[in-house]
Amino acid sequence: MITKTDDALEREILRPLWKVHILHHAQEGPIVGHWMLEELREHGYRVSPGTLYPLLARMEKLGWLERVNKGRRKASKAACPYRATAAGRRALSEVETRLRELVREVH
């Protein structure tokens, strides 16, 4: 059973970590939403397509992700691969630095 505390933990602390996972995988190579959805679920995150796809679009708007083949018309059901931009790689690097510092402090 999911409690109110579990929901708060997910929403306030864990959900922002999704972006780190997304940037990590998108800098390794192109990702698609469905694959990312399954990857996040494997890590124990409760994520739905209705949350993930707007997040990917927001990360694209922020300049952290870009669509691969964005000039090509896509079929309505075709997967839309994303990859990390230079700005996305810089953001990930900054997050990694701060996470290392946090882990040292917490331990």
C-alpha positions in Angstrom: 0.0 0.0 0.0 1.3 3.4 -1.0 1.0 5.9 1.8 0.8 9.7 1.8 4.4 9.8 2.9 5.4 7.6 0.0 3.7 9.9 -2.4 5.4 13.0 -0.9 8.8 11.3 -1.1 8.2 10.3 -4.7 6.9 13.7 -5.8 9.3 15.9 -3.8 12.6 14.1 -3.9 12.6 11.1 -6.2 10.8 12.5 -9.3 13.4 15.1 -9.9 16.0 12.3 -10.1 14.2 11.1 -13.2 15.8 13.9 -15.2 19.3 12.7 -14.1 18.6 9.2 -15.3 17.2 10.6 -18.6 20.2 12.8 -19.2 22.6 10.0 -18.3 21.1 7.6 -20.8 20.6 10.3 -23.5 24.3 11.2 -23.4 25.2 7.6 -23.9 23.1 7.4 -27.0 19.6 8.1 -28.4 16.7 7.1 -26.1 13.0 6.8 -26.8 10.2 7.4 -24.3 8.9 3.8 -24.1 12.4 2.5 -23.3 13.0 5.3 -20.8 9.7 4.5 -19.1 10.7 0.9 -18.6 14.2 1.9 -17.5 12.9 4.2 -14.8 10.4 1.5 -13.6 13.3 -0.9 -13.3 14.9 1.5 -10.9 11.7 1.5 -8.8 10.3 4.8 -10.0 6.5 5.1 -10.4 6.2 6.8 -13.7 3.4 6.9 -16.3 3.5 7.9 -19.9 1.4 10.9 -19.1 4.2 12.2 -16.8 7.2 11.1 -18.8 6.4 12.4 -22.3 5.6 16.0 -21.1 8.9 15.8 -19.1 10.9 14.9 -22.2 9.2 17.7 -24.1 10.1 20.1 -21.3 13.7 18.9 -21.2 13.8 19.5 -25.0 12.4 23.0 -24.5 15.0 23.7 -21.9 17.7 22.8 -24.4 18.9 19.6 -22.6 17.5 17.2 -25.1 17.1 17.3 -28.8 15.2 15.1 -31.2 17.3 12.9 -33.4 16.1 13.3 -37.1 14.0 16.3 -36.1 13.9 17.5 -39.7 12.3 14.3 -40.9 8.5 13.8 -40.8 7.6 11.1 -38.5 4.6 8.8 -38.5 2.1 9.5 -35.7 3.0 6.2 -33.9 6.8 6.3 -34.6 9.2 6.5 -31.7 10.9 9.9 -31.3 14.5 9.4 -30.2 16.1 12.0 -28.1 19.8 12.6 -27.3 21.5 14.9 -24.9 22.7 18.3 -26.2 25.9 20.0 -25.1 23.8 22.0 -22.5 22.3 18.7 -21.3 25.7 17.2 -20.9 26.9 20.2 -18.9 23.8 20.0 -16.7 24.5 16.3 -16.1 28.1 17.1 -15.2 27.0 19.7 -12.7 24.5 17.4 -11.1 27.1 14.6 -10.9 29.5 17.0 -9.1 26.9 18.0 -6.6 25.7 14.4 -6.0 29.3 13.3 -5.3 29.6 16.2 -2.8 26.2 15.3 -1.2 27.1 11.6 -0.9 30.4 12.5 0.8 28.6 14.8 3.2 25.8 12.3 4.0 28.3 9.5 4.7 
